[in-house]
Amino acid sequence: MSDYRREESSNVRASAAKLAADRPNITHQANGDEQRYASANYAMNFTKGLEHDHDTGLITNPQDFESFRTAIDEGYIDSFTTSVSPSRNKQRAWEAPTAGLVYELQGPDPQAVTMAPAPALGSMELAYEMAEVYELALLRDVPLTEFNDATANASVQDAVTRLNNIDYAITGDEGRPRINVNGDLTPQTLFRGSSPGVEVGPYLSQFMLIGNDQPSDPGVAHGKIQYGALQIDQRVPVAASQDYLTDWNTWLQAQNGVDLRDNNTLFDPSGDRRFITFPRDLATYVHDDALYEAYLNACLILLSMGTPFDPGFAKLSGQGELFLNSLDVNANLSLERHPRQAAGFALYGGPHILKLVTEVATRALKAVRYQKFNNHLRLRPEALAARIHQASDIETTFPSVGNGFSDLASAINPTVTEIMTANGGASALLPMAFQEGSPMHPSYGAGHATVAGACITILKAFFDTSCIFVRRDDGGVDKDIFARYQSGDIAVEYTPDATGANLVDDTGNAFLTLEGELNKLAANISIGRNMAGVHYFADYYDSLRMGEEIALGILEEQALCYPTDPFVLSVPTFDGEVYRIGQR
């Protein structure tokens, strides 16, 4: 390396370091429930894997939680074995409790981003989002195609009515806003999330269903994605139509860290697969996904379609033509069109994007682990449902709780009543889609949602998000692609048929935008975890935006590295604004 290159390389690193150092200082704040209910054996904190009392469902010994908290703050992996007293029957390990203490050399430091305090016990926001998780469990086997305003499905309509009758505004005046119509949910906006375009068209993003056009298998309705010489099938295993942890003893085993997962009974013995048709199928997808896989799949689909890149740097990828001045015979200057002779690959092309859309995931996971363990330590919905179930015993044993859990149950009583009926009349426990219940780490933030926010932001940065999903005549053959509108284009969308065996196309509806379908994909994956019973709405909402912030920081630093062909990115955010990256 020449001395000049060495110096310039050092300057770029220094500029990236200064960019990171100049980001605003942030303060990490929790909701105070850890301290507020410490005398009630930390009733509002994540305690899975510690020993729990049979009668109340709270931890038996508060010192166990305190040693757990100390190990988290000290940050040494061995301490969780040598200094923390786990349940006698614990079989599952706590997952990456020290990841938020490491450093990063790209993008924001894991502790340079944060999340607002989670909804606290006594707030109507907590009551509402607990009602949402309960309602999702009740709708787990209702077709996702019924989540629309034309539905005749009584279960969907009843869920909308119960949620709209809760005394809580979903408009953003308090708490985190949902997509709504005049301040109310409708079947079309139910559980859609909160970003532009998620309310348009089918519940599922097209990227969770379609494949890409292949020489040996044209069209997208086959649902197979070409992955080099291999194929990815969008169909998921069919899970048994059964809910878990609705009896007290099994619930208690799960809280004590017993590994209850059994794939021999979790899935239908037929071994069948289908397109995601029910919320249970979406829960199955997010049970074992590789976190970034849905976004890698989306990227592969978009690249194979030749989807236009962001106009700010499309020319760098070789898209379009170059206009050059030329001198004609009469000595006049004119413009000539020339195909570009240099194209993107390792830089500004497919491999560049594919690498980035996966690379941001590890940064997102480290940042969210700091929020989960070091900051919030929020209990999972399965534990909060147990507090409702045992409210009387807990409030009698620990007067410091007051009527907190009874009041929570009262605020969402119609929903709790429906859950108790579904559970046979005696239990307010949350029916879980997973045999083992939630993972072995706290609820807030959500790893899936943070990764979704980061990966989707990369896709929105590189591709032209104004593209729409169209059916276009391509030499006498219909072709479905994301593209800029041309006269004659037809809007198209896909949903599974009643059995989930095939995709059905529908044309002539509103155009689905790339921005909306990417936002929808992030919501599907994140809220799919809520469908399983392991997360709340706030976990989706704030984690998504933290992941976005991480990806934007990485892109800002990468932009410093391109001195000869600088580019400018215009990135639509999850709140509907546009963030500009590049030349300043």
N, C-alpha and C positions, 0 to 999 in steps of 0.2 A: 504494500500500500504506500502510495506517495505521501510525502509530508502534507501536501495540500489536501489530499483526500482524507487523511487522518484528522486534520484540523476541522474540516467541514463536517465530518462524521461526528466529531466531538461537539461541534456547535449545534447540530440537530438534536443530539441527546440532551444537551443543556437546555435547548428551547423546549423540548418535551417536558423536562423536569420543571422548568419555570412555569409552563402551562399548568402542570399538576399543582405546583406550589401556590399558584395564583387563584386556584379555585376557592370559592368562599368557604370559610370555616363553618362547620356544622356541629350541632349538639345532638347527641343521641338521647332521646327521651322515651321512657316507658310510661304506661298508664297509671302506675302507682299501686296496682292491685297486689303486687308481690309483697310490698310493705304493709298495705292496708289489711291484708288477710293472713299475715304471717302467723298470728296467734290462732288461726283456724287451720293450722297445718298446711298453710300455703294452698288454700282451696282453689285459687284461680291461676295456678301455675302448672306447667308441664312437669309431671312426675313419673311418667311411664318408665318402668324398669326398676323403680324403688318398691319397697314393701307397702302394700295397701291394706287398710283395715276392712274386714269383711262387712261390718255394719254400715259404715259411712261412705266407704269408697275412697276416702282420703288416705294420705300416707300415714302409716302407723307411728312413725317417729319423725318429728320435724327436723331433727338433727341430720337425718339422711339427706334431706333437701339442701340443708345448709352446707354440708360437705360437697354435695354435687355442685352447688353454686360456687364454692371456693375452688374446686377443680377447674371449672369453666374459666374463672377469672385468672387463675394461675397459668393455664394454657399448656399443661404437659399431659400427653396422652396416657402415660403410665399411671397418672394420678387417678384416673377413672377406674383403675383396677386395684390400686393399693390404698386409696384414701376414701373411696366412696363405698357405702354399704348397699349393694344391690338387693333386690328381692331374692329370696332363697331359690326360687324357681326360674330365675331370669335365664333366657336362652338367646335373646337378641341383643346385639351390641348397639350402644348409642352411636349415631352416625356423624362422624367428622365434627365433634364439638370444639375443636381447636382451629378449624379452617379459617376463621375470620381474623386470626392473629398473624397470619403470614403477610408478606409484602408482595406487591406486584410491580413489574417493570413496564407494563403497558396499561393505559387507561387509569381510571381513578383507583386509588388505594381502597382495599375492602372496607376501610373505616371512614373513607371520605364521602360516602353516600349514606343516606339514612332513610328511615320511614317514620311517619307520624305515629304517635301512640295508638295502640289498638283500642277498639271500643271497650270501655270498662264495665264491670258489673254495676248495674243500676242505670245504665244508659239505654235509651230506646233503640239506639243503633245496634247494640249487642243483641237485644231482644229480637229485632227485625232480622238480623243476619242468622241468628239461630233458627228462627222460623223458616228462613229460606233453605237451610240445610235439611231440616225436617221435611219440608215440602218436596225437595229434590228426592229424598229417600222414598216418599210416597209415590213419586212419578217415575221411578226407576225403570219400570217395564211398560211405559206408555211410549208409542212411537214418536220419534222426534219430529216427524212430519205433521204431528198434531199440534205443534207449537206455532200456531199461526191464528190470525184473527177470524178465519173462516172455520175454525175447528168446531166440531160438535162433541168433542170429548169432555164428558162431565168432570172427570178428574182434573183436567187442566183448568177448566173454568172455575171449579171450586177452589183450586189453589190460588188463582188470581184473586178471587173474591176474599179469601181469608187474608192474604197479604195486603190487599188494599184497605182492609178494615183495621189493620194495625195502626195505631196512632203514631205514625212516623213518616216524615217527608222524605221521598226518594229523589228529590230534585237537586240536591246539593246545597240547599239552604242550611242543612245540618248534615254532617257526615259525608259519606261518599255517594255521589249520584249514580243512579241507574238510568238506562235508556227508558224513557217513559213518554206517555201521551197525556198532556195536560195534568201532569203530576201523578198519574196512575199507571200501573202496569196493565198491559193487555197480553193475551196469549202470544202475540207476535213479539213482544219485547221481554217476555218472561225469561229470566236467567240468561239474557243475551250479553251482559257485560255493560261497558260504558266507554265506547269509542266510536268515532264516525263510521257508519256503514254496517255496523254489526246487526242492525235491526232489519236490513234489507234482504229479502229473499229467504231461502231455506235456513234452518237453524245451523246446520253444519256448513263449515267452509268447504268450498269446492276442492280445496287442497287435501281434504281428508277422505276424498272419494275417488276423484278422477285419476287416470294414469296419464301417460303421454303417448303421442303418436309415434308408432314404430313401424318400420318397413314390413315386418312379418305380421303385425297386428295393428292395423291402422285405427285411428280414432282414439278417444280417451275413455269411453264407457267401459272398457275392460278392466279399468282400475289397476293396471299394472304399470309400474314406473321403471323405465330402463335405468339401470345402475351399472354403467360399464357394460360388461358382457352378461351381467346378472339381471334379475328382475325383482322388484319389491311389489308384493301383493297388498293392496289396501284393505283386504278383508281381515277381520280379527277373529280369534277363537270365540266360540259361543260359550258364555259362562252359564252355569246353572242358575235358574231363576230362584235364587234363595238369598236371604239376608242373614247377617251374622251379628253376634254379640248382643242379642236381644234378651238373653237370660243373664241373671246377675253373676252366677258363678263363672260362666265363660267370659263375661266382660271383665271380671276380676283377674282371671288368668291373663288376659291380654294386657291389662295394666301392669301386671307384675313381670311382663316381658317374656311370657311363654310364647314360643313360636307355633302358632296355630295354623299356619298355611299348609294346605295339602292340595297340590295340583290335581291329584287323582279324583278329588271330589269337587274342586272349584269349577271345573269346566264340564260341559255336557259330554257324556261318555261317547256320543257319536263322533266326536272329533271334528264336527262341522265348523266352517268359518262363514262369515257373512260380512257385508258392508255394515258400517256403524249405523244401526237402525234404532236402537233404544239408548237411553242414558246409561243403562248397564253396560252396553258395548263400549261407550266412550270411557266409562270407568275402567273397563278391561284394558283399553288402549293405554291409559295413563298409569296403569299398575306396573307395567314392565318396560315402558318405552325408554329409549336411550337419551331422554331429555331433549336433545336437539334434533331428533330424527324427523319430526313433523316438518321442521323448517328446512332441513336438508332435502327432504322429499319435495317440498314446495319449490326450492331452488332448482332442483333437477327438472321439475315440470316446466318452470318458467324458461330455463335455458333451452330446453328442447323445443319449446314453442317459438323461440326467437323473439321473446318479449323485449321490446325496446328498453334500453337502459335510460337512466336519468339523463335528461338533455344536457346537463352541465358537463358531462364527461363522455357522452355516448361516442363522440368522434375518436376518443382515445382507444376505444374497444374495436375500432374498425367499422362501426356501423355508419351507414350513409355514404355520401360521396364528398370529395374535396373539390372546391371550386377554385380554379387557378386563373390568373390573368394571362391572356395570350395576345399576341400581336397578329392581326390579320393582314392580308395583302395590301390593304389600303392604309396600313399603319394605324389602325384603330385598336384600342384595348377592348377586349371582351372577356367574358367568363366562360371557362370550359369546365365541364363536369368530368371528374376522374374517379374511378373506383379507388378506394384506399388500399395501399400496398402494405401497410403495417396494421396488425390487428392485436387485440388483447388476448392474453393467455395467462401466463404467470403474473402479469400485471394488467389490470383493467379488464380481465376476461373471466371466463367460467371458473377456472381453478382458484383465481384470486377471491372470488365471491364465495365459492364453496368452502374454502379454508376459513374465511372470516366468519361465516355464518355458524360454524361449529366452534371456532376458537374463542368466541366471546362467552361461550357457556361456562367455561371454567372460572372466568372472572366473576360472572354473575353468581355462581355457586358460593364462592368464597365470601363475597359481600353479604349474601343473604344468610350465610351461616353465622356471621357476626350478629346480625339482627336477631336470628332465632335464639341463639344461646346466650350471647353476652348482653344483649339489650332487653328483649321482650319476654322470653321464656313463657310464651302464651300456651295455655292448655288447648288441646284438640277438642273438636266438637263432640267426640264420643265421651270425653270426660265431662264436658259441661252438661251434656244430656243426663249423665249419671248424677250430677249435682241437683238437677231438676227432679230426677227420680227419687232421690234420697233427701230432698229439701228439708222435710220435717226433722229427720234424725240429725242432720248436720246443724240446723239452726238451734236445735235443743242442746246439742253437745257443745256447740261453739257459738255462744250468744253474740260474739263480736261480728258475726256475719249479718246479724239483724234478720230481716226478712228478704234478703237479697235474692235467693234462689226461688223462694215462693212468689215474690213479686215478678220475677222473670217469667215463671210459668204462667202466672195470671195474665201478663201482658200479651201472651200468645196462646191463650187457653184453647181456642178452637183448633189450632194446629196440634197442640199437645194431645188433645182429646182424640184426634184422628190417628196420631201415632200410637196411642195406647190401644185403640181399637185394632189397628194393624198388628200390634204385638200380642193380641189376645186379651186385652183389657187390663193387664196388671202392671205394665212396664212403660215408662217414658224414655227408655234407652233408645239411642239412635240406631236404627237398622243400618248395618254397614255392608258395603259391597265386597269388602275384603275380609277374609276369615281372621286375619291377624289384626284387623283394625288399622289404625294409623301407623305411620313410620315411627322410628325411634329418634325423633327429633321434634322440637316444638313447632307450633303451627304458623307462626308469623315472623318473617315473611315466608312465602311459599317458593320453594326451589323451582318447581315447574313454571310458575308465573314469572319469576325473575329471569329465568332462561328464555322464556317466551318473549319478554320485553326486549331483551338484548338481541336475540336472533332475528326477530321480526324487524327490528330497527335497522339491522344490516340490510335485509331484503328491501326495505322501503328506501334506504339510501341509494342502492345500486340500480333498482328498477324504476321505470316511470310509473308511478302509482296512479296516474290518471287513466291508465289503460283499462279497458272494460273486457268482460268475457263475452266473446261474440262467436257466432256461427258465420263462416265466410265461405263463399264459393272459391275454391282453389283449383282452377282448371277443370271445372265440371265435377269436382269432388268437394263435399261439405267438410269443413275443417273447423274445429273449435279451438280458439286461442285467446289469450289475453293480448290485446292490441289496441292501438289508437283507432278511434272510430273512422270508418269509411262508409260512404253511401252504399246502402244495400246490406249492411251488417244486421244480423238478427241477434237479439238477446237470447242467451241460452243458460240453463242451470240444470243441475242433476240432483236427484234424490234417490235413495234406495227404494225398491219395490217393497210390498208388504212382507215378503219373506227375507229380504236383505240379500237375496241371491244375485240380483242384477240392479244396475243403475237405470233409472228412467229419466229421459231428457224432457225438458219443458221449454218452450220458446215463446217469445212475445211478451214476457214480463219486463219489469224494470231491469236495466243493465246493472250487472254486478261489477263494481269497480275493484281494481287490484288492491287499492288501499283498504276498502271495506272487507274484502275476503282475507287479507292478511291480518287485519284487526280482529276479524271473526275467528281466524285460526288461533290467535293468541288467547282469545276468550274461551274457545272450545277446549283447548288443552288445560287451561287454568281452572275453569269452572267444571271441567270433567272431574277434577280432583274433589270439588265440592259435591258432585254427584255421587262420588264414592263414599262421602261422609268424612273426609279427612281435612277439609279446609272450609273457611268462611269467605264471604265476599270481600272483606277488607284485605284478606291475604292475597286475593287476585289483584285488587285495585292498586294497592300501593306497591306490591312487588313488581308488577308490570312496569310501572313508571320508574322504579329504581333500576330495573334492567335496561330500560331505554337510556337512562342517564349514563350507565356504564358504557353502552355501545357508542353513544355520541362522544364520550370522552376518548374512546379508543380511536374513532374516526378522526377526531380533531388532531390527535397526535400523529396518526398515519399521514394526514395531509401535509405535515411538516416534512415528510420524507421524499416528496416528489418535486424536485426543484425545476426540472425541465419542462414538464407537462402538468402544471398545477391544475387541479380540478375544483369545481364548486358543486357541492351536494345540497339539495333542498329536501329535507327529511320531514314528512308530515308526522307529527307526534300523536300519541294516544289521546291527547286533549284537543286535537284538531288544529293546533298551530303548526307553523313551519319553522324548522330549525335549519339555519344555513351554516355549512361547514366549507372551509377552503380559504381562498384568498381574502385577506382582511384589508 
